[in-house]
């Protein structure tokens, strides 16, 4: 079964709890995602909404001026939530996601919300991409290996004149010394098995190197 067909058949199209104007295909106990072929070691992060992405999406909804009229890259897009929220707030968004199942989910979720969030390929080991005003990076510092590549890439983006906003619930590998907190939001981290009723996700601005605290 093709990923899009599997997602439509086995996930539920539901409103995001903190953003009911957005609906996403979301996993539930009966989804049995293990039946869906995935790249080696690729967890189905795209099947839930995570704290950092929820914080960014709420920030765009609360402050549409942040993205209105801007070209936004939803980096590590997962479900495409952040890109969808950016478009709803008046931005022009693209999504970068390496998991083919996530790519299918982004297309379905964008269509369900009647917006366009085209996919783009981004190499975080390479140069800053062209054609973007803002990079929205939700939950990208989830382990040290990814973080070691992600931070230098985002720094190259800032050096190239692209604004960078990071969404995260203060994970261990978040480079807090390079970030300035912009806002915080109550989030229910849907993909987290722990009790997350009081969880907070924050939006951070990546500082230019010259303003880094020493």
N, C-alpha and C positions, 0 to 999 in steps of 0.2 A: 504494500500500500504506500502511495506517495505521502510525504510528510504532511502536505496540506490536507489531504483526504483524512489521514489519521487524526489530525488536530481537530478538524470539523466534527469527526465522528466520536471522539473520546474526551475532548476537553469542553468545558462549559464557557459560553460567552456571557461574562458577568460584569457588572459595574465594578470599578475599582472602589473599595470602601471609602477612601478619603477624597476621591474624585469621581463621583457617580456619573458625571457627564462623559466619562471615558469607559468603554467596555473592552475587555480583553478576554481572549481564550485562555482559561486558567485551569490548571490541573486540579484534580480532586482524588479521593482515595480509590475510585473506580477507574481512573484513567489508565493505569498499568503502563506507564511510560516505558518500562523495560521492553515492551514489544516493538518500540520504535527504534530502528537502527540509528546509531549515533557514531560519530567519529571516536577514535580511541580516547578513553578517559574524559570524554566530554559529558559533563553533567547537564541535565536539562534545565539550566538556569532560566531559560526563556519562558518556562511554563508557570512562573510565579512573578509577583512584583516584589522587589527588594527595597530595603530601607533607603539606600542612597538615591535610587531612581525615583522612589515616591517623593522624597524631599525635593529633588529637582523639579519634578512635575508639579508639585504643589507651589513651588516658588514661581514657576512660570505662570501658573493660573492666578496667583496673588499679585504678581508684578509683571504684567504682560509687556511693559516697556523694556524689560530685559532682553526680549527676543523679537519684538515686533519689527518687521522689516529686515531682520537679520538672517544671514545664512548660517544655519546651525547644524553641527555634526553631533548626532547621538552616538557616542563612542562606546563600544561594547554593549550594543543596544538591547540585547536580550529579547524582551517582548515588544520593544519599540515604544514603550510607554512615554519616555522622555521626548522622543521625536514627535509623537502624536500631540503631546501637551504643548510643545513648541509651536506646532502648526496652528493649533486651536487658539494660541495666544497671538497669532499674527506673524509668526516666523516662517521661514522656508527651510525645511529640515531634510537631511539625509541620515541614513543609519548605517553603521559599520558593525557587522556581526559575523564571526567566522563559522559558527555552527550552522550547517545547512538547514537543520530543523528550526533553529531560531530565525533564519532568513525567511522560511515559509511562514512562521508565526507572525513576523513583522508585516508581511504582505497582507495576511488575513486580518490582523488587528487594525492596520491602517484602513483597509477597505470597510471594515465593520464600523469605523468611526468617520467614514466618508472624507478621508484626507489622503494626501499623497506623501509617502516617506520613502523615496527610492533608496536602494542599497548602493553603497560605494565600498570599494576595497581600500583599506588603509593598512600600511605596513608600519607598525610602531617602532620598528628598528630603523626606519628610514627617515626622510626629511619631513618637515611639517607639510601638511597638505595645502593645496592652493584652493581658493574659492570659498573660504569660510570666515565668518566674523567671530564665531563663538563655538567652542567645543564644550559639550556637556558630557561629563564622564561620571556615570553613576556606578558605584560599587566596583571600581576597577582595581582597588588595592586590597583584593581579597586573599592574596597570598604573597610571600616575599619574592618569589620568582617572577611573577607578573609585575609586581611593583618595581623591581629593578629595571625593567624595560620601560614601564609606563611613565615613571617620573621624568627620565631624560627626554622622552618623546614629548610630553606635555610642556616641558621647559623649552624645547625647540619651538613649539607652537607659540608660546608666549613671546619668545625672542623674535618670531616672524610677524608679530603684531596681532595674533589671534588671542582673544580673551578665552580663559579656561575656567570653568566652574566644575567643581568636584562635589558629588553627593556621596555621603558616607555616614554610617552610625558609629564613628570613632573606632573602627577596627584597629587591631594591633599594628598592622603594617601601613597605616595611613601616615604620610609624611607631614605631620602637623607643623613642624618647624618651617615648612615652605608655604603654609596655607594661612589664609585669613578667613575666619568664620563670617559669613554674610547673614545667615538666617538659620533657624532650627524649626522643625515641624514634628508634631506627633505622628508617628507612622506605625502601622501594624505590619511588621515584616512578614508577609504572607508565606514566604518560603522558609521561614525559620521555625523549627520544631519547638523552640523554647517559648515560654510565656513572654509575649512581646507587647502586652497591653499598654505598658508605659514607655515603650521604646521611642527614642528620638532620632531622627535623621537630620543631618545638617548639610547646608550648602556652603562650600568654601570657594574662595577665589585663590587661584595660584598666583603668588606674588612674582613679579619680575625678579631676577637674581639679585639686582642691586638693592632690593628692599628686604632681603632675607635677614632674619635676626641672627646674630652671631654670638 
